[in-house]
């Protein structure tokens, strides 16, 4: 998460922001299945395996080429901010930001030319190295979930209807880089509340939403009429607020309270309130709207809390560039090269005339690695950003599919 966390919280989030829609139990079971014989790598040099040309997958793409160009443009915007010699790890190999820019420009040009399947396959084999994620089991199996950009009603001032605040990042919230204290903690951090003498855990969701610990501190960016919509805005990490006068404001992830995400979907399954085979974001919403007396307790089960800021554009991923629906993915940024082009193979839903899922079908697609999330950890997890709108919400809320993840880069000189 991290919309992610969209920066699928780190928008997406410390959130089980992306699998916390009830996919959590499936995720844990899926990951546990390989643990007895395979320990997923925790370093980037072991997360990807370089393939020989005869091992390359059959490359296909199920979306219009202009959407890929849009996503490439966002990655290039990020890469051009960097020192050209900045290194990116592709499994056992390292490439510079300058080389990655060349890769994106060349591959974008290739797809723009509308190559036949045979021409595309031949060009990739000739000009590109391809790497496959080792997955959660060492055999390349990856679990795909989805996220989207919610659009919810909002107000810039509290009213009788808009009573639930969207909070900005509090001034007393601090994040501590533990790697500064010891090399063994490199890449690790924690968030807390600075009291003037020490740092203590920040307020939990219950303390913020039920006990009002942040009230009267001028931290409200906006207000919304529905606490459940607000909760799932936290889960997605980014979204749009639609005002009564038609104005739209982008709100973007700006940190969390540092508490770990606890899945309310898993809680509903554990309590026997929603069967595991029915679990989805939509099913959670339906259940809690039908049982509003349980909402406060169920939502408070997740102590993690997301803070927001207004953004001029969106939704934004962890690279602070706009995400492209269907073309942006979130992965573990410790393991995989950010901004890089990738190829995914999985299954997607097909909807009937009523907007419900009629069946799932296989697909292949080129994407850009532009986001991360607190629950998207290890080489066996990918979160696909579906965009905004009813289809995106349905697809993201139900996606829990196996597949494979590949990365591409131009062969060196």
N, C-alpha and C positions, 0 to 999 in steps of 0.2 A: 500498500500500500502505500511514495512513497510516496490520484486522485488520490502514501503511499506513501499508503499508504499511499493529488493523485500520486504525488510522491508517495506512493502507496506507503502509508505512514511507516515511518522508520523506527505514503503516506500515510503495505498498503501496503511511526506507526508501530509502532511497537505493537501494533495491533496484530491480532490474528485477523488482520484487516481483510485479508483476501480469502483465507480459508475459514475465517470465523463465521461465515454465513452457514455454518452447519457442515461444511465440507471437512471441518477439523477432524472429526472422528475418522473419516475415510483417509485423510492425509496421514494421520498418525498410524493407522493400520497399514497403509501402503508403504510408508517409510520403514516401519518396524519389520516388514516382511523380509527385507534384505539385510537386516542388522546382524543376523547370526553369522553370515558368511562374508559380508562386505561392510566396511566402515567408510562412509562417504568422505571424500577428501575435504580438508579445510583450507587448502592452499590452492591458488590459481594455477600453478604449474601442473597439477594433477587432475584438475576438474574437466579438462578437455583432452581428447585423444586425436592426434593428427591422423587423418584417413589417407589411404592410398587411393588413387583415382578409381580403381575398380570397386572400391567400397562406397563411393559417393552415392547418395540417394538419388532417386528420380526427381528432378526439380520441376515443380509445377507451381502455378500461382493463380489463386482463385479470385483476386481483386483487381480493379483497374490500375494500370501502371501509374496514373497521375497521383494516386494515393501514396504509392511508394515514393514518388518524387517529393511529395510534401513531407513525409517522414524523414527522408534523406536530408532535406533542407534543414530540418530541426537539428539533426545530428551534426551537420556541418557548422551550424551556428555555434554549437557548443565547442566543437573541436578547434575552431578558429580563434577561440578565446585563449587557448592553451599555448604554452611553449611548444613549438613544432617537434622538439625532441622528447616530449612527455611520452613515457613508455606505457604500452598496453600489453597485457599478458594474454596470449592465446595458448593455453596449455603449456607445453614445453618451450614455446617460442615467444619472442617479444618483438613488437613493432612500434614505431613512433606514431605520434599524432599526425605527422605529415604523411606517413604511409597510409594511415587509415583514411585521411582525406582523399588521397589518390584512389583508394579502393572504392569509396562511396561514389566519387565522381565517375569512375569507370563503370561500376556496376549499374549505377543509375542510367548511364548512357546505353548500356547493353539492354536493359529492360525497356527503355524508351523506344528502341528500334523495333520492338514487337517481334522478337525472334521466334522461330518455330521451336517446338520442344527439342528437336534434334540439334538445332543450332545452339540453343541455350545450354544443353548438356555438354556439347562439345567445347563451347567457350569456357564454361566453368572448369572442365577437366584440364584445359590447356593453360588457363591463366590464373587460376585461383587455388589456394590451399583451403581445404575444408576440414573442420574439426567437429567432433561429436562429443556432446556431454556424456560423461561416464554414467550419469543418472544416479538414482538412489541405490542401485544394486550392482553397479559396475558393468552392466550390460546395456546401458543407455536408456533405461526406462525413466520417463519423466512424467510427473503429474501436472496437468494444466488446469488452472482455475481461471476465473475471469473477474474483471472489475469494470466500472463504468462511471460516467459523470452524471450524478443526480441533478435534477432541476427541481427546486422546492420553493414554495411560497415564502416570502420574507418581508420584513419591515425594518426601516432604519431607526425607528423609535418604538418603544413598547406600546401595545394597545391591549384592549380586552381580549383580542384574538391572538395576537403575537406576544406570547408570555415567556418563551423559552429562549435564553440568550445564546448567541454564537460568540464565544469569547476569543479575544486576541491573546497572544502570548503574554503572560504576566511578567512583570519586571523582576520578581524574585525567583523566577524559574531559571536555574542554571544547569548547564550540561558540562560534565567534567570528563576530559579526555584521560582515561586511565593509563594510556600508553606513555604519557608524560612522566609517570611515576615508576614504571618498570617495563622493560621490553616485553615480558611475557603477557602484558595486557594490551599490546599494540592492536589498534582497531576496535578496542572496547571502550564504552563510555557509559555513564549513568547520569540521570537527571534527578534533580532534587530542589529543595527550597532553601534559599540562603537566609539564615536568621540573624546574621550579623556576628555570630560566633562560630557557627558550624553549618553544615548542610544536612538536612533531614529529608526523608521521603516527602514528595509533594502530595497535595491533597488527592484523594481518590475520586472516582466518578460520584460515588454516593455523597462524599463530603462537598463536592462542588454543586451537584444538581439537586440533592435533597436537603443538605444542611446549609447551603448557600454561602460557603466559605469565600467565594469570590464576589459576592454581591457588594454593591456600593463602593466599588474600587475603580469605576469608569473603565472597565475592561470589555464592555459589550461592543462588538462590531455591528451586530444586527440582532433581530429577534425573529423567531419562527413560530407558527401556530401548533406544530405537531412534534412532540418529543421523540416519536419513533423515527420520523423523517430526519430529525437532528442526529439521532444515534447513528443512522446509516450514512449520513454525511460524514461523520467521524470515521466510520468503517472505510468509506471510499477515499477519504483524505482530501477531496477537492470537489467542487461543484459550483452550481450557479444559483443565485437567489433571484427569484422573479418577484418584483414589487407590483403593487396594485396598479401603479401608473404605467406599467409596461417596461420600466427600466430593468436591466439585468446587471447583476454584479457577480464577478468571479470571486470566489473565496478559495484560498489555497492553504494547504497544510503548512503550519509554521511551528511544528514541534509537538511533543506530547509531555504528559506529566511523569513519564518514566516508569510507570507501573506496567507489568506484563499484561498482555491481552488474555482474557479468559472468554472462551466462546459461549455465547448465549444459546447458540444452536445445540452445542453438546449438552448444555444444562437441560434444555427442553427434551432432548432425547433421553438423558439419564433419568429424568423425572417421569418418563413415559407419556409426555404430553404431545410429542410429535414423533411418529415412527421414522426411523433412520432412512427408509427408502423413499420418504416424502420430503426429506429435508432440503430446503432451499431458502434463499433470502425471502422469496415471496411467501413461502409457507410460514416463516417466522412472523412476518408482518401480519398475515391473516390471523394467526393464532393470537397475537398480542392485541390486535384491534378487537377481536372477539372476547378477550379476557382482560380488559383494561385494569382491573383490580390487581393483576399480577405484574403490570408493566414496570412499576418502580423497582420491585425486587429483582425482576429478571434483568433489566438493564443495568442495575447496580452490581450485578454479578461480575460484570466486566469493569475492573478498576481503572483501565487505561482510558485516557482522555486526550483528545486532540484539540490543539489551538490553531487558529486561522489568521490569515491576513488577506486583505483585498489584493487582487492582481489585475493588471490591465488586460491580460489575455489569459487564456486557459483552455483546457486544463493543463497544468504543468506537471512534469515528472521531476525526478530528483536531479536532472541536469538543468533544471530551470528553463526548459524550452517546451513548447506545446507538444502534447501527445497527439497521435493520429489514430483515430478509431480503426481497429482491426490491424494496424501496422506497428503499434508500440507494444513492447512487452516489458515486464518487470522480472528481474532475476536477482540472484545474490551478487551484489556488486563487489564482494570480496573475491569472487571466483571467476566472473566472466567480464570481458571487456565492454565497458559502457560505450554507448553511441555506435557500436559496431553493427554491421549487417548480419542477420541470422536467417535461418530457414527452419520452420517448424512443421511438424506433421502431427496431426491429432484428429479429433472429430468436432463438428460444429452442429448446432441445432438448426432444423428447418421448421418454420412456423406455418400454421394453417391460417385460413381466412379470419379466424377468431383471435389470432395472435398467441395461440398456445403451441407448444412444441409438439409437432407431429412425429418427428423422427430425428435421428442423428446420422450424419454422413461424414466420411473421411475427407480431409482436405490437406493441401500443402500450401505454404505461403511464405514469402519473404517478409521479414519484419526488422525493426530496429530495436536494439536493447537500450531503452531510454528511461527506465524506472527501476525501483527496488522496493522492498517492503520488509517489515519486521518479521513476518512469518515466512517470507520467501527466502528460505535458507537452504543451502546445500545445492548440489548439482542436479537434484531430482525434482526441482520445482520451477515452474514458470507461471506467471500471471499475465493473461492477455487482456489488453485494454480494448473494450468493445465500442467505446465512444459514448454518445448520449442518445436518449430517446427510448421508447418502449421496447424495441427489439434488443437494444444493448442491455437494458435492465434485465430482461428475461434471460438472455444468453449468459450474462455474467452471473446471475443469481443461481443458475443451474449447472454451469460448467464444472465438471470434475472428471476429466478425461485423461487417459494415458496417451503418450505420444513420444516424440523425439525432438531434440534440439541440436542444431548445427550452427557453426559460425563460419563465415567466409572472409578471406583476406587475399589481396593480390599476392602472387608469388613474388618474393624479393628479387630485385634487379636481375 
